[in-house]
Amino acid sequence: MYESPVLRRMRAVTQDAVAEAEFVEQLVDAIENDSDVREALLKLIAGNRPRQTRPTTTTPIRKGGRR
């Protein structure tokens, strides 16, 4: 049976959105109700903080014989 390409794409996008919404719902439920999941996420977030860069204190080396 023929199906319009527009309808096919729309159906695929809708199915993807529903699957993503279900995944988010399960993830939020796990974070709220499972202490192990919550601890693992907090450890993951705490370990990925970027280091603050220090400013350089050395002076650049001049090359060449300008006089």
N, C-alpha and C positions, 0 to 999 in steps of 0.2 A: 504494500500500500504506500502511495506517495505521501511524503510529509514535507511540508514547506521548509526550506533551510532556515528561515526566520523562526518558525515555530520550534524547530529542532534546537537552535541555539538558545532560544528563550527557555525551553524545557531544561537544557543542560545547566544553564546559569541558575535557574530556580533550584534544581537538585543540589548543585554545589552550595548554594546559600543555606539550604535546609541542613545539609551535612555539617557545614561550618557552625551553624547555630547550635546543633546538637552537641558538637565537640566542645564548644565554649561552655555550654550548660553543664556538661560532665566535668569539665576542668574546674569551673567555679565550685561545683558541688564537692569535688575532691579537695580543693584548697580549704573550703570552709569546714569540712567534716573529718578530714584525715590529717592528724597531726604530723605524721611522717612526710606526707606530701608537702605540707606547709613548711616544715623544717628544711626539707631538701631545696625548695625554691628559695627560701631565705639565705641558705648557704650559697646557692648558685649566684644570687644577686649580690651578696656581700663580697664574694670572691672576684667579681668582675668589675670592680670599681677601677677606673683608670688612675694610674699614678699621676701625681702632679709633677710637671716638669720643673726642673731647677734652672734658673737663668745661668748662663755660662759666665764664669768670672775670669776667664783667660783672655788675653788680648790677642788679636790676630797677628800671625807672623807675616812680616813684610818680606816679599821676595823681590829680588832684582837689585840692581846697583844704581839706583837714582841718586844723583849727587848734584 
